């Protein structure tokens, strides 16, 4: 019995003391496959980053939905400052999608980028800032994250309509 207990203690110590690689580093992903699929199934003009500045690392991309139905795309980036910024795009009902993607943040005065007005929300307990815009017949677009307003505006500035 003592032998079994000693073996278990040694095995547990080995597991706890074995160095592990750090998972803090952002692992880049390619989002081109999801973007191509989105272009083929979306019933609306797709919006995506044309060129993101150097230092922006795409770390997540998720596409859900099907042709003729509801479609949602998430694209996440680690910014040069090490914070997170994401693009959320969908043809879901705008009010529900915005509430969910902004975590029901506090409404702030709108901001204008180019000719479009973008509503803004702030969720201080999560450090989440969000800019969103919805157009009839088009997608609802939310740019959100714990990145600064300036970094979110940089992502917003890279967005362009995509060819089918």
C-alpha positions in Angstrom: 0.0 0.0 0.0 2.8 2.4 0.9 4.5 1.5 -2.4 1.4 2.5 -4.4 1.0 5.8 -2.5 4.6 6.7 -3.1 4.2 6.0 -6.8 1.1 8.2 -7.0 2.9 11.0 -5.1 5.9 10.8 -7.5 3.7 10.8 -10.5 1.7 13.8 -9.3 5.0 15.7 -8.6 6.3 14.9 -12.0 3.2 16.2 -13.7 3.2 19.4 -11.6 6.9 20.1 -12.0 7.2 19.4 -15.7 7.7 22.7 -17.6 5.0 23.4 -20.2 5.2 25.8 -23.2 3.6 29.1 -22.6 0.2 29.6 -24.2 0.2 33.4 -23.8 1.5 33.9 -27.4 -1.1 34.5 -30.0 -1.4 31.7 -32.5 -2.1 33.1 -36.0 -5.0 31.6 -38.0 -6.0 32.1 -41.6 -9.5 33.3 -42.1 -9.5 33.2 -45.9 -11.4 29.9 -46.1 -14.2 31.3 -43.8 -14.3 34.5 -45.8 -14.6 32.7 -49.1 -17.4 30.5 -47.6 -19.1 33.6 -46.3 -19.0 35.3 -49.7 -20.7 32.2 -51.2 -23.5 31.8 -48.7 -24.3 35.3 -47.5 -27.4 36.9 -48.9 -26.0 40.3 -48.2 -22.8 42.3 -49.3 -20.0 40.9 -47.2 -17.8 43.3 -45.2 -14.2 42.2 -44.3 -10.8 43.7 -43.6 -9.0 44.7 -46.8 -5.6 45.1 -45.2 -4.9 45.2 -41.5 -1.9 47.1 -40.4 1.4 45.4 -39.4 1.2 43.9 -35.9 -2.4 42.8 -36.1 -2.6 39.0 -35.7 -5.7 37.1 -36.7 -6.3 34.6 -33.9 -9.9 33.3 -34.4 -12.4 32.9 -37.2 -15.8 31.2 -36.9 -18.5 31.0 -39.6 -22.0 29.7 -38.8 -25.0 29.4 -41.0 -26.1 28.3 -44.4 -27.2 29.7 -47.8 -30.6 31.3 -47.6 -30.6 31.4 -43.8 -29.0 33.2 -40.9 -25.2 33.7 -41.2 -22.7 34.9 -38.6 -19.0 35.5 -38.9 -16.6 36.2 -36.1 -13.0 37.3 -36.8 -10.7 38.1 -33.9 -7.4 39.8 -33.8 -4.7 40.5 -31.2 -3.7 44.1 -31.7 -0.2 45.6 -31.6 -0.8 46.6 -27.9 -1.7 43.0 -27.0 -5.4 43.6 -26.6 -8.3 42.0 -28.5 -10.4 43.4 -31.3 -13.0 41.5 -33.3 -15.3 41.9 -36.2 -18.8 40.3 -35.8 -21.0 40.3 -38.9 -24.5 38.8 -39.3 -27.9 39.0 -41.0 -29.6 38.1 -37.7 -32.1 40.5 -36.2 -30.0 43.6 -35.5 -31.3 44.4 -32.0 -30.6 40.9 -30.7 -27.3 40.5 -32.4 -26.0 43.9 -31.2 -27.2 43.2 -27.6 -25.3 39.9 -27.6 -22.1 41.1 -29.3 -21.8 44.2 -27.1 -22.8 42.4 -23.9 -25.6 45.0 -23.4 -23.0 47.7 -22.9 -23.9 51.3 -22.0 -24.9 53.4 -24.9 -22.5 56.3 -25.8 -22.9 59.1 -28.3 -22.4 57.9 -31.9 -19.3 58.5 -33.9 -18.9 59.1 -37.7 -16.4 57.3 -39.8 -16.5 58.4 -43.4 -20.1 59.0 -44.2 -21.6 56.3 -41.9 -22.7 56.9 -38.3 -21.6 54.1 -35.9 -23.3 53.6 -32.6 -21.0 53.0 -29.6 -21.3 51.0 -26.4 -19.1 50.6 -23.4 -19.2 47.8 -20.9 -16.8 49.0 -18.1 -16.9 45.9 -15.9 -15.6 43.9 -18.9 -13.5 46.6 -20.4 -15.4 46.1 -23.7 -15.8 48.8 -26.3 -18.1 48.3 -29.2 -18.9 50.2 -32.5 -21.8 48.9 -34.5 -23.7 49.7 -37.7 -26.7 48.1 -39.4 -28.0 48.7 -42.9 -31.3 47.5 -44.4 -30.6 44.5 -46.7 -27.1 44.4 -45.4 -25.3 42.9 -42.5 -25.1 44.2 -38.9 -21.4 44.8 -38.2 -20.0 45.0 -34.7 -16.3 45.9 -34.1 -15.7 45.1 -30.4 -13.1 44.2 -27.8 -10.9 45.4 -25.0 -8.7 47.2 -27.5 -8.7 51.0 -27.3 -11.2 53.1 -29.3 -8.3 54.1 -31.6 -7.5 50.4 -32.3 -11.1 49.6 -32.9 -11.3 52.5 -35.3 -8.2 51.1 -37.1 -10.0 47.8 -37.6 -13.1 49.6 -38.7 -11.1 51.7 -41.2 -9.8 48.5 -42.8 -13.3 47.1 -43.6 -14.4 47.0 -47.2 -17.2 45.4 -49.2 -16.0 42.1 -50.6 -16.6 40.8 -54.1 -18.8 37.7 -54.4 
